[in-house]
Every structure is written in C-alpha cells, then in structure tokens.
C-alpha cells in the first residue's frame, strides 16, 4: 500500500518542488500537490508536507527529502506488523 505524501502548492514555490518531482519517480509513494494542507502560517517560513498523517517541516529541500523517506519507511514497517 502506498504512503501518501501531500505537498502544498504555494509551498512548492519556496523550494519543495524539487522534492516533489524527485518523489514522483519513487515507487510506494502517492505524491499529491494540493492547494493547501493547512499550515498557512508556517508555509512561508519552512518547507512542509504531510506524510501519512504526520506533518514534516524542514529548512532545506534535502532535509525535507530525508525526513519524507524516513517517515515513509516507518509507515511501511508499521503497516507490515
């Protein structure tokens, strides 16, 4: 079962777009671009996504990518228990 990773479209203009496009190529993830994922006050300050049901924030695209991969891995291992 694929792990949902939800990106905020306005936040993608702040640098998350590179992460979005990188993750679209990966299997096991359902990568979505949505108009808003409900973190409007923090959207301009940090990169953020929702991975599964967890909100992840990062200062750089590379940091965000690492956090998403870790989250997705944890979600997959949790589901197989």
N, C-alpha and C positions, 0 to 999 in steps of 0.2 A: 504494500500500500504506500502510495506516495505521500511525502510530507509537504504540506502547504507552506509556501514562503510568500508572504504578501508584502509588496512594495507600495509605498505612497508615491504617486506620480510626481507631485511637486517636489518631494524629497529626492527623486531621481535626478533632478536638475542640479542638485548640490553635490553630485558625485556617486550616488548609488547606482546610476545607470550602468556603469562598467560591471558592477557586481551582478546586477540583474541579467545582463547579456551573458556573462560567464556561467551563471547558474542555469540559464535556459538550456544549455548544452548538456547538463548533467542528468543522468537517469535517476529515478527515485525521488525527484522533486517536482512539485506542481508549483511553478513560479507564476505569480499573478501581479499585474500592475493595476492598482485600484485608485480611484480619485482621492480617497482619504482612508487612513487606517486609525484615525482617532488620536493623534498625538500632535495636534496643531501647534501647541505652544513650544514644543521641542523640535519641531520639524526643521526650523531654520537654524537650530544650534548644532544638531548632531544628525548623522545618518541613522536611520532606523528601519526595522522590518518587524513583522510578526512571523515567527517560525513556529508552526503548530499553534499553540496558544500562548507562547512566550514572546514578549516584546524584547527585542535586542537593540542596543544602541552602540554606536562606535564613532570615533573621531575621524577615522580614515576608511577608505574603501577596502583596503587589505585587512584591516582589523574586523570590519563587518563580515567579510567573506569567511574568515576563520571562525568567527562566532556562529555564523549560519551553519557551516559544515559540522561544527561540534554539536550544535543543537539538533540538527537532522540526524546525526549519528546516535545521539542519546535517545531521540524519539523512536528510531528504528529498533534499538536494542530493548527499549521499554515495551514496545508492541510485541516483540517475539517472546517475552517471558510467559 
